[in-house]
């Protein structure tokens, strides 16, 4: 199912988005709160500039393709091919000057994630995969990504962006898992998922995700040998409550502990 014709194009999208974002990073940029009175949900002109640049390239090269975008909405989502764009996943880290953010570029074919990339232009790292294989490019060179074995929660390193993003019931279920793992840490957003693919983290548990938050990450983790599902064990493509793991045994243990 690998969309070979799109490989170079995805890398071009990553380059263009990075060129749009970097002039804003660690500057005094304007920040808008999209939450409308809820929890702080920032967006910046860097988000919008990057998504505009990627949308323009997709529309020029593949006018019949659909687009799911965080900042400018969805178009033509009934197309066989649909792109999922999150120009800055981790905007809160971005506005704080921390490099734990990235651009997510995903491709759906008939509703299934078939290609994904996470690009961090400041560090110059790219994590990408097609579900069968995943690779890394960056200052450390280029290599194939592979998850690590971890059969028990007691041996696992767990990440979530923040339990405060969860509702009370989900936070309580998450705490059951957190109490059992070897180490839990907060933050990371898309970076945590890529560290699962790199074999450095064992488990990521999240809630309240949007489709564009997760579509690009699925082929990367699966290509590295991991698994990504909803808390109920189904498809994570629509977002919501998501569990990603490098080892199927620890994934199953997490689902059981979450009460799925």
C-alpha positions as CSV (number, residue, x, y, z in Angstrom):
1,X,0.0,0.0,0.0
2,X,3.0,2.3,-0.1
3,X,2.3,5.5,-2.1
4,X,5.8,5.7,-3.7
5,X,4.9,8.6,-5.9
6,X,4.1,10.7,-2.9
7,X,7.5,10.2,-1.0
8,X,9.3,13.1,-2.5
9,X,6.2,15.3,-2.4
10,X,5.8,14.8,1.3
11,X,9.4,15.8,1.9
12,X,8.8,18.9,-0.2
13,X,5.7,19.7,1.9
14,X,7.9,19.3,5.0
15,X,10.5,21.7,3.7
16,X,8.0,24.3,2.6
17,X,6.2,24.2,6.0
18,X,9.5,24.5,7.9
19,X,10.5,27.5,5.9
20,X,7.1,29.1,6.8
21,X,7.4,28.3,10.5
22,X,11.0,29.0,11.5
23,X,11.0,32.8,11.1
24,X,8.4,32.9,13.9
25,X,10.0,30.5,16.3
26,X,11.4,32.1,19.5
27,X,10.1,35.5,18.5
28,X,7.5,37.8,19.9
29,X,4.7,36.5,17.8
30,X,1.0,37.2,18.2
31,X,-1.1,34.4,19.8
32,X,-4.8,33.8,19.5
33,X,-6.8,31.6,21.8
34,X,-9.1,29.3,19.8
35,X,-10.8,27.8,22.9
36,X,-13.6,30.5,23.2
37,X,-13.6,30.3,26.9
38,X,-12.4,26.8,27.4
39,X,-8.9,25.5,28.1
40,X,-6.2,27.5,26.5
41,X,-5.9,26.5,22.8
42,X,-3.4,28.7,21.1
43,X,-2.8,29.3,17.4
44,X,-0.2,31.6,15.8
45,X,0.5,33.1,12.4
46,X,3.2,30.4,12.0
47,X,0.5,27.7,12.1
48,X,-1.5,29.5,9.5
49,X,1.4,30.3,7.2
50,X,2.6,26.7,7.2
51,X,-0.8,25.3,6.5
52,X,-1.4,27.8,3.7
53,X,1.9,26.8,2.1
54,X,1.1,23.1,2.3
55,X,-2.4,23.5,1.0
56,X,-1.2,25.5,-1.9
57,X,1.2,22.8,-2.9
58,X,-1.4,20.0,-2.6
59,X,-4.0,22.0,-4.6
60,X,-1.5,22.7,-7.4
61,X,-0.2,19.2,-7.6
62,X,-3.2,17.0,-6.7
63,X,-6.3,19.2,-7.2
64,X,-8.6,16.1,-6.8
65,X,-7.3,15.2,-3.4
66,X,-9.0,16.1,-0.1
67,X,-7.5,18.0,2.8
68,X,-8.1,17.7,6.5
69,X,-6.5,20.8,8.1
70,X,-6.4,22.1,11.6
71,X,-6.5,25.8,10.8
72,X,-8.6,26.1,7.6
73,X,-11.0,23.2,7.7
74,X,-11.7,20.2,5.6
75,X,-12.3,20.0,1.8
76,X,-13.2,17.1,-0.6
77,X,-12.9,14.5,2.2
78,X,-14.7,11.9,0.0
79,X,-11.8,11.8,-2.3
80,X,-9.8,8.4,-2.4
81,X,-6.8,10.4,-1.2
82,X,-7.0,12.8,1.7
83,X,-4.2,14.7,3.3
84,X,-4.2,15.5,7.0
85,X,-2.2,18.6,8.0
86,X,-1.3,19.8,11.5
87,X,1.2,22.6,10.9
88,X,2.4,22.8,14.5
89,X,1.5,20.0,16.8
90,X,2.6,21.2,20.2
91,X,1.8,24.9,19.8
92,X,2.1,25.4,23.6
93,X,5.7,24.3,23.5
94,X,6.2,26.4,20.3
95,X,5.1,29.6,22.0
96,X,7.2,28.8,25.1
97,X,10.3,28.4,22.9
98,X,10.7,24.7,23.5
99,X,11.4,22.4,20.5
100,X,9.0,19.7,21.5
101,X,6.7,20.4,18.5
102,X,6.5,19.3,14.9
103,X,4.6,19.5,11.6
104,X,2.4,16.4,11.0
105,X,1.7,15.4,7.4
106,X,-0.5,12.4,6.9
107,X,-2.1,10.7,3.8
108,X,-5.2,8.6,3.8
109,X,-6.1,6.2,1.0
110,X,-9.7,5.1,1.1
111,X,-9.8,6.1,4.8
112,X,-6.7,4.2,5.9
113,X,-3.4,6.0,6.9
114,X,-0.8,5.0,4.3
115,X,1.9,7.6,4.8
116,X,3.0,9.9,7.6
117,X,5.7,12.3,8.5
118,X,6.6,14.3,11.6
119,X,9.0,17.1,10.7
120,X,10.9,19.2,13.4
121,X,12.6,21.9,11.3
122,X,14.4,23.6,14.2
123,X,16.2,20.4,15.1
124,X,16.2,19.3,11.5
125,X,14.6,15.9,12.2
126,X,12.2,13.9,10.1
127,X,10.3,10.7,11.2
128,X,8.3,9.1,8.4
129,X,6.7,5.8,7.6
130,X,4.2,4.0,5.4
131,X,3.0,1.3,7.8
132,X,5.4,-1.3,6.6
133,X,8.6,0.6,7.4
134,X,9.6,3.8,9.2
135,X,12.8,5.9,9.0
136,X,14.6,8.7,10.7
137,X,16.6,11.5,9.0
138,X,18.4,14.1,11.1
139,X,21.6,15.3,12.7
140,X,22.2,11.7,13.9
141,X,22.2,10.5,10.3
142,X,19.5,8.2,8.7
143,X,18.3,4.9,10.0
144,X,15.4,2.6,10.1
145,X,13.1,3.0,13.1
146,X,12.2,0.1,15.3
147,X,10.2,-0.1,18.6
148,X,11.5,-2.0,21.5
149,X,10.2,-5.0,23.4
150,X,8.3,-4.3,26.6
151,X,5.8,-6.9,27.8
152,X,4.8,-5.5,31.1
153,X,3.4,-2.2,32.4
154,X,5.9,-2.4,35.2
155,X,8.8,-2.1,32.7
156,X,7.2,0.7,30.6
157,X,8.0,4.3,30.0
158,X,4.7,6.2,29.6
159,X,4.1,9.6,28.2
160,X,1.0,11.8,27.9
161,X,0.9,15.5,27.0
162,X,-0.9,16.3,30.2
163,X,-3.5,14.6,32.4
164,X,-5.1,18.0,32.9
165,X,-6.4,17.7,29.3
166,X,-8.5,14.7,30.2
167,X,-11.9,14.7,31.7
168,X,-12.3,13.4,35.3
169,X,-13.2,9.8,34.3
170,X,-10.5,9.4,31.7
171,X,-7.9,11.0,34.1
172,X,-8.9,8.4,36.8
173,X,-8.5,5.5,34.2
174,X,-5.1,6.9,33.1
175,X,-4.0,7.1,36.7
176,X,-4.5,3.3,37.0
177,X,-1.9,2.8,34.3
178,X,0.4,5.5,35.5
179,X,0.6,3.9,39.0
180,X,1.9,0.7,37.4
181,X,4.6,1.9,35.0
182,X,8.3,2.3,35.6
183,X,8.3,5.9,34.6
184,X,5.8,8.5,33.5
185,X,6.5,11.9,32.0
186,X,4.3,14.7,30.6
187,X,4.7,16.7,27.4
188,X,6.1,15.9,24.0
189,X,2.9,15.9,21.9
190,X,3.8,14.3,18.6
191,X,7.4,13.9,19.6
192,X,6.4,11.3,22.2
193,X,4.8,9.1,19.5
194,X,8.0,9.3,17.4
195,X,10.0,8.2,20.4
196,X,7.8,5.1,20.6
197,X,8.8,4.5,17.0
198,X,12.4,5.1,17.9
199,X,12.4,2.5,20.7
200,X,12.9,5.0,23.5
201,X,9.3,5.3,24.9
202,X,7.0,2.3,25.4
203,X,3.5,3.8,25.7
204,X,1.6,7.0,24.9
205,X,-1.9,7.5,26.3
206,X,-4.0,10.5,25.2
207,X,-7.5,11.8,25.0
208,X,-9.4,14.6,23.2
209,X,-7.3,14.2,20.0
210,X,-8.4,15.5,16.6
211,X,-8.0,13.4,13.4
212,X,-5.2,15.6,12.2
213,X,-3.3,15.0,15.5
214,X,-2.9,11.3,14.9
215,X,-3.3,10.3,11.2
216,X,0.3,11.0,10.3
217,X,1.6,9.2,13.4
218,X,-0.1,5.9,12.7
219,X,2.1,4.8,9.7
220,X,5.2,5.9,11.5
221,X,4.6,3.8,14.6
222,X,3.1,0.8,12.7
223,X,6.1,1.0,10.3
224,X,8.4,0.7,13.2
225,X,6.6,-2.3,14.6
226,X,4.2,-0.7,17.1
227,X,0.5,-0.4,17.4
228,X,-1.9,2.5,17.7
229,X,-5.6,2.2,18.6
230,X,-8.4,3.8,20.4
231,X,-8.9,3.0,24.1
232,X,-11.5,0.4,22.9
233,X,-9.0,-1.2,20.6
234,X,-10.4,0.2,17.4
235,X,-9.1,2.5,14.7
236,X,-7.5,5.8,16.0
237,X,-8.0,7.7,12.8
238,X,-10.9,9.9,14.0
239,X,-8.9,10.9,17.1
240,X,-10.4,10.9,20.5
241,X,-8.9,8.6,23.1
242,X,-5.7,7.0,21.8
243,X,-3.1,4.4,23.0
244,X,0.2,4.0,21.1
245,X,2.7,1.3,22.1
246,X,5.9,-0.2,20.8
247,X,5.0,-3.7,22.0
248,X,1.6,-5.4,21.6
249,X,1.8,-7.0,25.0
250,X,2.2,-3.7,26.8
251,X,-0.5,-2.2,24.6
252,X,-2.9,-5.0,25.6
253,X,-2.0,-4.5,29.3
254,X,-2.7,-0.8,29.0
255,X,-6.1,-1.3,27.4
256,X,-7.0,-3.7,30.2
257,X,-6.0,-1.3,32.8
258,X,-7.9,1.5,31.2
259,X,-11.0,-0.6,31.4
260,X,-11.5,-1.1,27.7
